[in-house]
Amino acid sequence: MRVLVAEDERVLAGLVATGLRRAGFAVDTVHDGEDALERLGLYAYDVLVLDRDLPRLHGDDVARRLVAGGSRTRILMLTAATAVEDRVEGLDLGADDYLGKPFEFPELVSRVRALRRRSAWPLPPLLERDGLRMDTVRRTAVRDGRDLGLSPKEFSVLQILLEADGAVVSAEDLLERAWDAHADPFTGAVRVCMSKLRAKLGEPGMIRTVQGVGYVL
């Protein structure tokens, strides 16, 4: 799951991004509305955590343009304006959810996950295949009753493969969806993660490499 955090308070943006990454999300950050729109035009984000009072282009205008363009990215407005009329106005602009500052971080993570489940591509919370069972809400993965102990990144990669339902997923697609925009495509990050994931899944092997194409579960 890929998230864009648009927040002009750089310290807060960094804290939010770090916390969301620890929860297993791929996160990018921007600090003004113009950069937010530019990044949204380059990458397919599942959720935008949007500060309403952004410089250069107000958060309200970012939301308007995103909705007018038919984007499937869900919007969580994050703002210090918490009056009822502010919340109503934000939702009327096209935001899917609204969270006031200050906030409890577990609530932010929960709301971001909820927005992902409400995406244009609804998926079941439980994904299963050949003895492998993943609970995307509780963030657990077991094979034949054995807890796999996956890292957040490994969990994300395995979830993408399970959601593909037998289709091949390219390394480029995995990098796009499970890593942030700063990931170097030449580092071999996908290959290293796949090696660790295969080791944790154990035998018989479940992930097959399709040479020159990608990976399939």
N, C-alpha and C positions, 0 to 999 in steps of 0.2 A: 504494500500500500504506500502510495506516494503523497506527501503532504507539502504544501507551500505555506510558509509562515511569512505574512506581510505585516511587519511591526517596526515602527520607527525608533522605538527605544531599544538600542542595540543589545544592551545587557539582558533585557527581558526576552528579546528575540532569541538570543543565544541559549538562555535557560530553557525556554520552551522547546527549541529544537533539540537540545541535548536530552531532555526528558522524553520527548516523543521518539527519539532514536532508541533510547533504552527500552521503550515499549514495543520496539520492533518495526517502526515506520522508517521509510526513506524520506528525509526532510531537507528542503532547501529554504533559505531565508532571503528576503529582500526587505528594503527599508523605506520604500516609497511606492506610490501607486503606479507610476509609469513603469518602474522595473517589474512590478507585479504583473501588469498586463503583458509586458514583453516575455517574461518567463512562462506565463500561462499560454502564450502563443507558441512556445517552443516545445513544451512537455505536456503530457496528459496527466494532470494531477487528479487524485481522487477527492481530496479535500483542500480547501483554502481556508487557513486560519487568518482572518482579516481584521486588522486594527482599523477602526472606523475613521480615526483622525490621522490620516497619512499625509505627508507633504507631497508636493508636485501634482498629485492627482488624489483627490479625496477618496476614502474607502467607499463612500456611497456611490461614486462614479465608477469605481472598479466593479462593484456589484452590478450596477445597471448595465454596463457594457458586457459583462460576462453573461448575464441572463439574456440580454438582447441578442447575443451571438449564438444562443442555443447550447452553451457549454454544459457538459454533464458533470463538471466539477461542483461538488457540494461546498457551500459557504457557511463557515462558522464565524460570526462576528464577535470579536474580542475587544471590549471597549470599557472605558471608565464611566460612560453614560449609562446609568442603570434604571432611570425612571421608566415607568410603564410606557409612556408615550415614545420614549427613545427605542425601547424594544419593539414596539409595534411598527414604528417607522422603519427600523432595520429589517424586520421581517417582510414588510410591504415592498421593500426595495428588491427582494428576491433572496435574502439570506435564508438558509435552511434552519439555522439555530443561532442563539445569541447568548453569550456568556459575559457577565460583567467582571471587571477588575475591582479588587483583587479576587482571585479564584483559587480553589483547591485543585492541585494538579491532577489527582486521580479523576476528578470530575471532567477536566478537559480531555484526558485520554479516553474516558468512557464516551464522551460526546462525539469525539472524532471517530471512534470505532462504530458508533451508532449511525453516523452519517455514511460511513462506508457501506454498512448493511443496507442503507436506503438508496444506494446508487442505482444507476440505470440498468445495471446488470446484477439483479438480485441473486445471491448464492446462498445455499444452505449453510447454517453454522457448523454442521458436522460433515466432514469430507472423508470418504472411506474408499479404500482400494486394496484388495488382496491382503487383508489382515492389518493394513495401515489405517489408523483412525485419528483424525485431526479435529480438535474442537477449536474453531477460530475465535470463539468468544472467551473461553477460559485459557486460550493459548497453550494447549497441551497437545502432544502428539505421542501416540503409542503404536507399537507394532507387535501383534500377537500378545497383547497385555503388558509389554515391556516399555516403560517410559524411555523415550529417546533422548531426553535432556538436551534439546536443541537450543542453540543460541538464537537471539532475535533474527539475525540475518539468515541463518539456516532455516528457521521456521518460515520466513517470508518466501524464500526460494522454493521450499517444498510445497507451500500453499499455492504458489503460482503453477507449479507442475501438476498438482492435484486438480486445480481449477481448469487446466487445459483439457482434462478428460481424455487423455490418450493422444492428444495432438503434440507435435514437436514444438518446443519452445527454443528459440534461438538464444545464444549467449548475449547478443545485443539487446534482445527484449528483456532478458533477466536483468541486465545491467540498467536498462532504462527504468524498470519497474521496482527493483529492490534496492538500488543504490541511489545516492543523491547526484546532483548535476556535476559535482566536482570529482566524481569517480573517474579515474584514468582508464580508458578502455584497453590499454596495453599492459596493465599490471598483472593480468591473469587472475583477478579477484574472483571471477565466476568459477574458473577451473579449480582454484584452491578451495572455495566454499563447497563446490560439488564433491570434491575428494573427501572432505570432512563429513559431509552429509551421507555419502555412500558408506563410510566407515560406521557411522552411528546407526544406519538402517540395517546393517549386517547382511547375512546371507539367508536365502538367495538374493542376489542383487536385484534392485528394483528400478534403478535409473540406467537407461541405455543411452549411449552417445550415438547420434546419427552423424556420421562424419561429414563435416562441412556444412551441416544444417543446424544442429542444436542438440537438445536433450528431450527425452520422453520418459514418462513414468509408466 
